[in-house]
């Protein structure tokens, strides 16, 4: 039992409830890629593709891209224009295409064809921030990492677990209170929960499995 801002939280129970809810949700695309392909390369590229893009679009774009090039070597040989066409209509596809090609080339030139498994090295890739790096570390390498995206940031604050203004602050605060055994799946479950139930505006509180833990901070309207 951990106290967070005056609220006692049993994270084992919280995660258990989120896991049960997860069974009714669609699996987030990057988690699905990790399960289906067991490929750090595909997890990295799909994560880069997923930024500001719906999971369905990311899944379709990933499928087209890997059909054309499923290794760093093959991907590095595609032209940027070809990559653009394969990943369209992913958000910011014109920005992502050259970054994806550069990532493939960097993996070959600097890491002998293998995706690196350290935060520092992953952050050296153009277009890879802490969210992407942590997701790759957790999903592709099963290393303890807390990936904070908009869902994790919003829901953690809504629950009252933390009081933060930025995803980086959220990551640092969660590291203090969240047991390490839950670090990887915290993102998986909260992303799905945020997509289906704990929405940014008018969350579906009437169907929420973790409502007993929630302070409903800044929730003005719910269903």
C-alpha positions as CSV (number, residue, x, y, z in Angstrom):
1,X,0.0,0.0,0.0
2,X,1.5,3.3,-1.1
3,X,0.4,6.8,-0.1
4,X,0.2,9.3,-3.0
5,X,-0.8,12.8,-2.1
6,X,-2.7,11.7,1.0
7,X,-4.4,8.8,-0.9
8,X,-3.5,5.2,-0.1
9,X,-3.1,3.2,-3.3
10,X,-2.8,-0.6,-3.7
11,X,-1.2,-0.7,-7.0
12,X,-1.5,-4.5,-7.2
13,X,-5.3,-4.2,-7.1
14,X,-5.3,-1.2,-9.4
15,X,-3.3,-3.1,-12.0
16,X,-5.4,-6.2,-11.6
17,X,-8.5,-4.2,-12.3
18,X,-6.9,-2.5,-15.3
19,X,-5.8,-5.9,-16.6
20,X,-9.4,-7.2,-16.4
21,X,-10.7,-4.2,-18.3
22,X,-7.9,-4.6,-20.9
23,X,-9.4,-8.0,-21.9
24,X,-12.4,-6.0,-23.4
25,X,-10.2,-3.5,-25.3
26,X,-8.2,-3.5,-28.5
27,X,-4.5,-4.1,-27.8
28,X,-2.4,-1.0,-28.5
29,X,-0.6,-1.2,-31.8
30,X,2.9,-1.2,-30.4
31,X,2.2,-3.9,-27.8
32,X,0.6,-6.0,-30.6
33,X,3.7,-5.5,-32.8
34,X,5.9,-6.8,-29.9
35,X,3.7,-9.8,-29.4
36,X,3.3,-10.7,-33.1
37,X,6.8,-10.1,-34.4
38,X,9.2,-10.2,-31.4
39,X,11.3,-7.7,-33.3
40,X,12.9,-4.6,-31.7
41,X,13.3,-3.1,-35.2
42,X,9.5,-3.3,-35.9
43,X,8.6,-2.1,-32.4
44,X,10.9,1.0,-32.9
45,X,9.6,1.8,-36.4
46,X,5.9,1.3,-35.5
47,X,6.4,3.4,-32.4
48,X,7.8,6.2,-34.6
49,X,4.9,5.8,-36.9
50,X,2.3,5.9,-34.2
51,X,3.0,9.5,-33.0
52,X,-0.1,11.6,-33.6
53,X,-1.7,8.7,-35.5
54,X,-4.6,6.4,-34.7
55,X,-3.8,2.8,-34.0
56,X,-5.8,1.5,-37.0
57,X,-3.8,3.8,-39.3
58,X,-0.5,2.9,-37.7
59,X,-1.3,-0.8,-38.0
60,X,-2.2,-0.5,-41.7
61,X,0.9,1.6,-42.5
62,X,3.2,-0.8,-40.6
63,X,1.8,-3.7,-42.5
64,X,2.4,-2.0,-45.9
65,X,5.9,-0.9,-44.9
66,X,7.0,-4.3,-43.6
67,X,5.6,-6.1,-46.7
68,X,8.0,-3.9,-48.7
69,X,10.9,-3.9,-46.3
70,X,11.0,-5.9,-43.1
71,X,14.6,-5.4,-42.1
72,X,16.8,-2.4,-41.5
73,X,18.8,-3.3,-44.6
74,X,15.8,-3.5,-46.9
75,X,14.2,-0.3,-45.4
76,X,17.4,1.7,-45.8
77,X,17.3,1.0,-49.5
78,X,13.8,2.4,-50.0
79,X,13.6,6.0,-51.2
80,X,12.0,8.6,-48.9
81,X,9.2,9.1,-51.5
82,X,8.5,5.3,-51.5
83,X,8.3,5.3,-47.7
84,X,6.0,8.3,-47.7
85,X,3.6,6.4,-50.0
86,X,3.7,3.3,-47.9
87,X,3.0,5.0,-44.6
88,X,0.4,7.6,-45.8
89,X,-1.9,8.7,-44.2
90,X,0.0,8.4,-40.9
91,X,0.2,11.8,-39.2
92,X,3.2,13.9,-40.4
93,X,4.2,11.2,-42.8
94,X,6.4,13.5,-44.7
95,X,8.4,14.2,-41.6
96,X,8.4,10.6,-40.5
97,X,9.5,9.0,-43.8
98,X,13.1,10.5,-43.8
99,X,13.4,9.8,-40.1
100,X,12.5,6.2,-40.6
101,X,15.0,5.7,-43.4
102,X,17.7,7.4,-41.3
103,X,16.9,5.2,-38.4
104,X,17.3,2.1,-40.5
105,X,20.6,3.3,-41.8
106,X,21.8,4.3,-38.3
107,X,21.0,0.8,-37.0
108,X,23.1,-0.7,-39.8
109,X,26.0,1.7,-39.7
110,X,26.4,2.2,-36.0
111,X,24.8,-0.8,-34.3
112,X,25.6,-3.8,-36.7
113,X,22.0,-4.1,-37.7
114,X,20.6,-4.4,-34.2
115,X,18.4,-1.9,-32.4
116,X,20.3,-0.6,-29.3
117,X,18.7,-1.2,-25.9
118,X,19.8,1.8,-23.9
119,X,17.9,5.1,-23.3
120,X,20.9,7.2,-24.3
121,X,21.4,5.4,-27.6
122,X,17.8,5.4,-28.5
123,X,17.5,9.1,-27.9
124,X,20.3,9.7,-30.4
125,X,17.9,8.7,-33.2
126,X,16.2,11.6,-34.9
127,X,12.5,11.6,-34.0
128,X,12.9,9.4,-30.9
129,X,12.0,11.0,-27.6
130,X,11.6,9.5,-24.1
131,X,8.2,8.2,-24.8
132,X,9.3,6.2,-27.8
133,X,12.6,5.1,-26.1
134,X,10.8,3.8,-23.0
135,X,8.2,2.0,-25.1
136,X,10.9,0.2,-27.1
137,X,12.8,-0.7,-23.9
138,X,9.7,-2.1,-22.3
139,X,8.0,-3.8,-25.2
140,X,11.0,-4.9,-27.3
141,X,13.6,-5.7,-24.5
142,X,11.4,-6.3,-21.5
143,X,13.4,-3.7,-19.5
144,X,11.7,-1.9,-16.7
145,X,10.6,1.5,-18.1
146,X,7.7,3.8,-17.7
147,X,6.4,5.1,-21.0
148,X,4.4,8.2,-20.6
149,X,2.1,9.3,-23.4
150,X,-0.9,11.6,-23.3
151,X,-3.1,8.9,-21.8
152,X,-0.7,8.0,-19.0
153,X,-0.1,11.6,-18.2
154,X,-3.8,12.5,-18.2
155,X,-5.1,9.5,-16.3
156,X,-2.4,9.4,-13.6
157,X,-3.2,13.0,-12.8
158,X,-7.0,12.4,-13.0
159,X,-6.6,9.5,-10.6
160,X,-4.8,11.8,-8.2
161,X,-1.7,9.7,-8.1
162,X,0.5,12.6,-9.1
163,X,0.3,16.4,-9.7
164,X,2.3,17.2,-12.8
165,X,2.3,19.5,-15.8
166,X,4.4,17.6,-18.3
167,X,4.9,14.0,-19.4
168,X,8.6,14.1,-18.2
169,X,7.4,15.2,-14.7
170,X,4.9,12.4,-14.8
171,X,7.6,9.8,-15.6
172,X,9.8,11.1,-12.8
173,X,6.9,11.1,-10.2
174,X,5.6,7.7,-11.2
175,X,9.1,6.2,-10.8
176,X,8.9,7.2,-7.1
177,X,5.5,5.5,-6.4
178,X,4.8,2.8,-8.9
179,X,6.3,-0.6,-8.1
180,X,8.9,-1.6,-10.8
181,X,7.1,-4.8,-11.6
182,X,4.2,-2.7,-13.0
183,X,6.3,-0.2,-15.0
184,X,6.0,-1.9,-18.5
185,X,2.3,-2.7,-18.4
186,X,1.2,0.5,-16.7
187,X,1.4,2.2,-20.2
188,X,-0.2,-0.8,-22.0
189,X,-3.2,-0.8,-19.7
190,X,-3.7,3.0,-19.4
191,X,-3.4,3.6,-23.1
192,X,-6.2,1.1,-23.8
193,X,-8.2,2.5,-20.9
194,X,-7.7,6.0,-22.1
195,X,-8.7,5.1,-25.7
196,X,-11.9,3.3,-24.7
197,X,-13.1,4.6,-21.3
198,X,-11.1,7.3,-19.6
199,X,-11.4,9.7,-22.5
200,X,-10.0,13.3,-22.4
201,X,-13.5,14.9,-22.5
202,X,-16.5,13.3,-20.9
203,X,-14.9,10.0,-19.7
204,X,-17.2,7.0,-19.3
205,X,-17.1,6.8,-15.5
206,X,-20.2,4.7,-15.3
207,X,-18.3,1.8,-16.9
208,X,-14.9,2.4,-15.3
209,X,-13.4,-0.6,-13.5
210,X,-11.0,1.6,-11.5
211,X,-13.5,4.4,-10.4
212,X,-12.9,3.5,-6.8
213,X,-9.3,4.7,-7.1
214,X,-10.1,7.9,-9.0
215,X,-10.3,11.5,-7.6
216,X,-11.7,12.6,-11.0
217,X,-9.4,15.6,-11.0
218,X,-10.5,18.2,-13.6
219,X,-13.4,16.0,-14.7
220,X,-16.2,18.5,-15.4
221,X,-18.5,16.2,-17.4
222,X,-18.8,12.4,-17.5
223,X,-21.0,9.6,-18.8
